[in-house]
Amino acid sequence: MTKKLLLLAITAIIVLALAGCKTSKKATEGKQSPLVQTEWQLEALYQKPIDPATCMSQPYIVFTGEGQYNGSLGCNSFFGKYYQKKKKLQMEFAGATKKLCPQMETERLFLKGLKENITSFSIKDNILIIYADKEEIFRFKAREESTDK
């Protein structure tokens, strides 16, 4: 009986520990993606669409639940802190890797945007728009859930 209780307690602890692990959420059809823990893929910078062919990989950003953000510029990685209250948003750029990449224009503009005085955001139809004052700086789309399994 004691062995069964011990086994049950260990199983419960493992299940709770695994349930507490966080991963980036992906957009699901019909649901609005939250700002936090969603992988937001870059679509436009300063109201101009990006050309994915100029990036080594898809640029994205993820806001953690701990007030930090991180992501990829397409080749280099970046990170920083953010403060959010309702639709207000402040971002403090902390740093980025500095690899020399074949195409750097998207990365340069993305970094410039991260250093802007970010003030607010909106999310509609799984599109995240981040503003500096009232100017659109970034437009992201929530990463779609992969059907490959």
Helices and strands as residue ranges (DSSP letters): H 2-19, E 40-45, E 48-49, G 52-54, E 60-63, E 68-72, E 77-85, E 88-96, H 105-114, E 118-124, E 127-132, E 135-142
